[in-house]
Amino acid sequence: MPSQENRNPLAALLIGILGWLVPGSGHLLLRQWGRGLGVFCTVAAMAGIAMAVRGRLFLLATNDFFDLLGFAADCGMGIFFYIAQKWSNGGPDVAHAAGDYGTRFFAAAGVLNVLAAVDAYRIARGQEEEDEGKEDDADTPSSHRTEHSDADPASELQLSPAGVPGVPPELPAEVSRGESIAVKQEPPASDETKRSTES
């Protein structure tokens, strides 16, 4: 976890730039030794293989769009771009498959180093820890999250059948056992009964 002084935007930007110039140095400044050494060794190995097989380095002295993209990818290697320019073994050999692979190794090393520099910048700003915290919250089941939260009074409200209009308060036990209940119906009142009640 980066210290509070490394959360300064300017300091984080400097760490990102140093991580680009010298692969892995951004992580080393943040005391992430394993990641920093891993980035440096990977970029150095890819650049070394590309130089050994005489891959092509793209230069800025061109107006072709794809050559400019290749130049941007190669510049991502930082100091290894300068080393490859100075110690290239007899220039590129793109006539053979090995030289073509070397060109791709240069570009891949540059892109990898840029991604590592951006990662060091994000760690220095503290953004990676925030993203991991959000992912942990998203992975936590809702039942676990609600255990420690304040109880919602509406969720604890339980209505009994007796409190709902039109629903009988309780049914006899025979209904729950599936037994039939004979409904008692009174016979219709005769005319004489109606007259006696009216009088």
C-alpha positions, 0 to 999 in steps of 0.5 A: 500500500503506498504511503500518503506522500506517494498519493500526491499526483505529481509524485505519482506522475514522476513514478510513472515516468520513471517506470517508463524510462527504466522498466520496473523502476516505478514498482521498485520505488513503491517497494513492490520488488517482485513486480518491479524485477519481473517487469524489468527482466521481461522487457529486457529479455524481449528487447534482447531477443529482438536485438539478437534476431535483428528486428526492425526498430521504427524511427520517427523520420517517416510520414507513414501512419503504421510506421508512426504506430510502430515508433510509438510502440518501440518508444515504450521500451524506455531506455532499451529503445536507446540501447537497441538503436546504439547496439543493433547488430548490423541493422534490421533483417526483415527479409527472414522470419526471425527478423520479423519476429524480432520487430514484433518483440520490440513492439510487445516489449514497449507496450508491456512497459507502458502498461507497467508504468501506468500500473505503477502510476495507479498504485502510487495514486492509490487507485488500485486499492480502491478498485480492489475494494469495489470488486470485493464489495461487488463479490460479497453476497447481499445476505452478508452485507445486510447482516451488519447493516441497520435493519430496515423497519419495513423488511421486519414488518410481518403482516398476519393473515388476520390483519389483512381484510378478506382473509380469515384469521385462522383456518381449522386444523382439518383444512391443513390436513386436507380434510373436507369440512361440511358447510352448514347451510340453513334452510330457507325460511318459509312464508309463515316464519317470515310473517311471524318475524315481521309481526 
